Amino acid sequence: MKKALAMAMSTCLLATSLVGCGSNESKQPEASSTPAPSTEAAASPEASAEAADPSAVSGTLRFNWWGGDDRHTATLEAVKAFEAKYPNIKVESEYGGWDGHAEKITTQMTGGTAADVLQVNYDWLSKFSPDGTGFLDLESMGSYLDLSTFSEDVLTFGRRKGILNAIPVSTTGRSMYFNKTTFDKVGAELPKTWDDLLALGEKFSAQGLYPYDLDTGSGFPGWYNSIVYMQQKTGRLFINEDGTLGFTQEDIKEGLDFYKSLEDAKVIRTQEQRSNEAGTTPLYQTPSWLDGKVAGVLEWSSSIGKFESALEEKGQELVLGNLLTLDGAKSTGWFMKPSLLFAINKDTKSPEAAAVLLNYILNDPEAAVILGTTRGIPASSAAKEALQAAGELEGLAYEGTKQIEDCQPIIMSPYLENSLMKEIYKEAVEAVSYGTATTEEAAATMYEELVDTLESIAQ
């Protein structure tokens, strides 16, 4: 299996178009009782060329996603348009922010109360579908779901044990975005190297400002930033393609040292400073971001819209920064992954209706224009063509996606965002930031826990 995973991930480097966090506001209907498996015969993969009549399909669906207000607004509008086009299918929308969402879905998946159509994260495939049967095989829905608009390289991201569990909406990577209004006020240039970034701390701190932030409510962005730096420095992958740990204990220590150097240089706030201001509130909703006190963020291109719109309301401009590097870098260091994927509950009572909804959301030109780039640049050729014709393939989400695609990115391991792994990152980053452990002590603990965890999840 590990060999197959490595081959699939290598193949994905050819993909050319494809966490985010969002508002904590949510609308969640009470979970229904466990649905019985459908007794309706699913279309065979061979039937994919013979499209059925979607207008003849009926059913009631629950549709679940996470995101920011921009994604919520657009998706609700798309659902309304879908119901107008397919009046025999009713959709109950369930949505909210990222905080606590993964835990909620885990409860629903294990309890058999998950929605019919789900927006899923990359690491959920190995978590909820270890043998490839945790979600409906989407190739069985070929009569209602057009897969010809996706390259096989893109679909590979959604396969588990060779079974198509999910379809990537887009690809993404974390890029650096900066508040140009604040940078102009300070009289500073956007950094091009890690040394440039470190040098900005003194200039910004003199005015009580910070040039950058690692939105570290989960500890993940802080360690992600260090992974990129250390991959550039060493040429090693943090997680190898076979699911083993690629960094040495000394690599991890250097990564934590680099994180701490950003705090010490006043490039970023400490964990305590961030917590005292807003607890676990997402950065884009905090006064520090809205007022321009914090002037940079490391964010997925597919999720940057909420940061941008928040500043626009305040008359400030957010721009794409450079992908920072260091002299003698041995690799690009920066990652690419599916931004998010869509899957269908294997126990849905209405698989055909779910496939019709999914096809609309992914491929319909009307939906493409409504949804825009709220989930990144579409991987579907049909959706991308519709956005191109509408003149909407522009803006920060598009620029960020192209930046990552064009930088010879490293394909992110599906285990990097595993919840158990994230907890390890969080504990290490917090220990270093709060001073409860030295970087050497934190690295020793982190290394041991990463090795053990990868051995248990990378199967």
C-alpha positions, 0 to 999 in steps of 0.5 A, a space after each residue: 500500500 505504501 508503495 502505491 501511495 508513493 506512486 500516486 503522490 508522485 503522479 499528482 505532481 502533474 496536476 495543474 489546477 485544483 482548512 480552511 478555517 471559517 466563521 464560527 457561526 453555524 446552522 446545523 439541523 439535528 442529526 437524523 437517525 441512522 439511514 438505512 443503506 439504499 436499496 436502489 441499484 447504483 449505475 455501473 461505471 460502464 454506464 458513465 457514457 450514458 447520462 441519465 435524466 437528472 430531472 427525473 430524480 427526486 429526494 431530500 438531501 443533507 449537504 454539509 460544508 465548512 468555511 467562511 462567510 464568503 463560502 457560506 453565502 455563495 454556496 447557499 445561493 448555489 443551493 437555491 439555484 439548484 433547487 430551482 433547476 431540480 425542483 424534485 430534489 430538496 437540500 438541507 444545508 448544514 454549515 459552519 466554521 472550521 473550529 470543532 467541525 472535524 470533531 463533529 463530523 467524526 461523531 456523525 461518521 462513527 454514529 451513522 448520522 453524517 450528511 448525504 453530501 459532504 465537503 471533506 478534508 484530504 486526511 479524512 479519506 485515510 481516517 474514515 475510509 481505510 479500506 476504500 469503502 468508507 464513502 460511496 464509490 463515485 464511479 458507480 454514479 457515472 450516469 449522473 456525475 460527469 467525471 470527464 471534466 477532471 484529469 486522472 491526476 486530480 482524481 488520484 487525490 480522491 482515491 483510496 485503495 483504488 476506489 474513488 471516494 471523493 473528488 477534489 474541488 481544487 488544489 491549494 497551498 499556503 502562500 504568504 499574503 500581506 496587508 499592503 496598506 500597513 506595509 505602505 504606512 510603515 514604508 516597508 517592502 514585501 520580503 523575498 527571503 526568510 532573512 528579509 522577513 526577520 529583518 522586518 520585526 524591528 521596523 514594525 515593532 517600533 510602531 506597535 505592529 507585526 508584519 506576519 502572523 501564524 494563525 496558530 489556534 491549532 498550532 499547525 500553521 506555525 509548524 507548517 512554516 517551519 517545515 517549509 523552511 527546513 525542507 528548503 534547508 535540508 532537501 528532506 521531506 518532513 514525511 516521506 512518500 511511504 508515510 515514514 518521518 523524513 526529518 531527524 530529531 535535529 531537523 525538528 529542533 532547528 524547525 522549532 528554533 526557527 519558529 522561536 526566532 520569529 517570536 524573538 524578532 517580533 515578526 509574530 506574536 507569541 502564543 500568549 499574546 494571541 490567546 490573550 487577545 482573542 482566544 481561539 477566534 480565527 485571525 481574520 475576525 480579530 481586531 489585530 487583523 481588521 485594524 492592520 496591526 498584524 499585516 501578514 498571514 500564511 493561508 491556503 489560496 482556497 481560503 484567503 477570501 475571508 481575510 481579503 473581504 474583511 480588510 476590504 470592508 475596512 478600506 485596506 488592501 491585501 496582496 499576494 507575497 513572495 514564496 520566501 526562500 533561503 540561499 542555497 535552498 535544496 528544494 522549493 519546500 512549499 506544499 500543494 494539496 487538494 484544497 478540499 474534496 466532496 464525497 457522498 455518504 455510502 449509506 445515503 438513501 438517495 445516491 442518485 439525487 446526491 450525485 446530481 447535486 454533486 455534479 451541479 456543484 462541481 460542473 454546472 456553469 451556473 454554479 461555477 459562476 455563483 461559487 466563484 473561487 470561494 473553494 479555490 480555482 476549480 479543477 473541473 474543466 467545465 467550471 474553469 471555462 465558465 469562470 474564464 468566460 465570466 472574467 472571474 479567473 483573477 484575484 488573490 485566490 487565483 494568484 495564490 493557486 497559480 503561484 503554488 502550481 508554478 513553484 515546483 511544489 512538494 505534494 503534501 502527505 495525506 498524514 500531515 494534517 491528521 488530527 493526531 499529528 496536529 496535536 503533536 505540532 500544537 503541543 510542541 509549538 506551545 511548549 516552545 512559545 510559553 517557555 515550558 520546554 527548550 527547543 531541544 526538549 520539545 524536539 525530542 518529545 515531538 520526534 518520538 511521538 511523530 514516529 509512533 503516530 505515523 507507524 499507527 496511521 500510515 498503513 
